């Protein structure tokens, strides 16, 4: 089997795949894994003063198998590290806000068994050989996959494409690995940590066949907009890691963030919009429970599809 990756967000969290039944408390996040809109931003007010202080990138949530509160879940290195990049990278404002969240025994078991083969800590110390990691498949990076249900669906529908899912949500990482194993998916890998470090330090230029950012945290308050993942600097960096013809696909149900995404992507000279403005929802992006709940409330989902130019 294979596993990783697991899909969606502002650097680490996709709203569309969010909470699953095994999760006792949803993590705050941003593009690396979405939480209900505003959840992270609401708590961020109390933490604005130390926003630039590095925080653990992976949850160290306590599970039934953990002997004491706050103890590392995987002290022997058999699972995702709490802070894979450590202190070797600069302090900066991040688009995600990892939070303690309960990991179920099933998720913890999947992590302990499968992480050594299908997991990757983003430590920023070495380049990833994507050909070796994915057995030669073209690879799409998905930033923020929540609980991984949509990622697993896309992997099953397109077995000839590898999905490298990047998130900091430990329950979601375990859930995705479990889904990959149960469904015989061999084209998923999971990366734990900061997507910026992954792109900048660990992926070679022109190595990706695509980039997906689904339902990242919109950070709706104006003073928190600097935390949004989709910024000019991020897109410029990501564009250098995309092969010619690679597809960039973003989705959000937060109107002001959709407008920002469209402006930022349109201003990047290495990318071209495949549609005059927003794109119709593509069939390959699954409709998730979280997204469906938003649609029931009258939210409008905007998809954006851009292509990496050949030159």
Buried (B, 14 or more C-beta within 10 A) or exposed (E): BBBBBBBBBBBBBBBBBBBBEBBEEBBBBBBBBBBBBBBBBBEBEEEEEEBEEBBBBBBBBBBEEBEEEEEBBBEEEBBBBBBBBEEEBEEEEBBBBBBBBBBBEBBBBBBBBBBEEBBBBBBBBEEBEBEEBBEEBBBBBBBBBBBBBBBBBBBBEBEEBBBBBBBBBBBBBBBBBBBBBEBEBBBBBBBBBBBBBBBBBBBEEBBBBBBBBBBBBBBBEEEBBEBBBBBEEBBBBBBBBBBEEBBBBBBBBBEEBBEBBBEBBBEBEBBBBEEEEBBEEEEEBBEBBBBEBBEEEEBEBBBBBBBBBEE
